């Protein structure tokens, strides 16, 4: 049975990622001499092993956990 894709756009906002944050994330993955190989290899592995829905779920949970850990350390 095929699962409907998790919608990535639309609906009530829970998290806001601004353009500067997105640009920095892409730079870390694509250009940074220290992090690009590490993040890039893990990303390729996840993309090959997880479905689109699984990757979306993982992304959302990681963002929530980062948000929660920032709130705890404040």
SVG drawing of the C-alpha trace seen along z (x, -y; Angstrom):
<svg xmlns="http://www.w3.org/2000/svg" viewBox="-3 -35 41 37">
<polyline fill="none" stroke="black" stroke-width="0.4" points="0.0,0.0 1.4,-3.4 1.5,-6.1 0.5,-9.6 3.5,-11.9 3.8,-14.1 3.0,-17.7 6.0,-19.9 4.2,-23.2 1.0,-24.7 -0.9,-24.4 -0.2,-26.1 3.4,-27.0 5.2,-25.2 8.8,-26.2 10.2,-29.1 13.5,-28.7 14.7,-32.0 16.6,-32.3 19.9,-33.0 19.6,-29.8 18.8,-27.8 21.7,-29.4 24.1,-28.6 22.9,-25.0 23.4,-24.5 26.9,-26.1 27.8,-23.7 26.7,-20.7 28.1,-21.9 31.2,-24.1 32.5,-23.9 35.9,-22.0 35.2,-20.5 31.5,-19.6 30.6,-19.0 32.1,-15.5 30.7,-14.4 27.2,-15.8 27.1,-14.9 28.0,-11.3 25.3,-10.9 22.8,-12.6 23.4,-10.3 23.1,-7.3 19.8,-8.6 18.4,-9.4 19.2,-5.9 17.8,-4.1 14.8,-6.1 11.6,-6.9 10.5,-10.5 8.1,-10.3 10.7,-8.8 13.2,-11.6 10.5,-14.3 9.7,-12.8 13.3,-12.7 13.9,-16.3 10.8,-17.5 11.9,-15.5 15.5,-16.8 14.3,-20.4 12.0,-19.9 14.7,-18.4 17.1,-21.2 14.4,-23.7 13.8,-21.8 17.5,-21.6 17.9,-25.3 15.0,-26.0 16.5,-23.9 19.9,-25.6 18.4,-29.1"/>
</svg>
